[in-house]
Amino acid sequence: MTISSKKLLFVIFLALLLSITNLHSQSEAEKITNLIEQKRSFNKKNKSSIVYKIQLYNGNETEAYKIRSNFSTSFPEYNTKIIYKSPEWKTQVGAFNTRLEADRVLNIIKEKFVGAIVLEDKI
């Protein structure tokens, strides 16, 4: 076998190897695309909405209602709720769609209610 035929055989081997690798990577890309579509479909079917709430207080009932009254006087544009989860009462504000929106309102509220925090809640 001559050197040129060895080179030709080597080039053919490399071309074959590259084509197999290319086919494999295409099938991997198709699998990834398929998985992404499955995930999107799953998310649409199993939708659990996440909202963000600002918690002003967590403690006894009397104080929870007192803080709600003070808050409603200072910020009448926001809705407040009193929630009881044994053994504590919580005073919460709003149901914001994004964390950014909740954080913006939190910055305003923190001027008067220093201990306020943002919580994530599933509905």
Helices and strands as residue ranges (DSSP letters): H 3-45, E 50-59, H 61-74, E 80-85, E 88-96, H 99-109, E 117-122
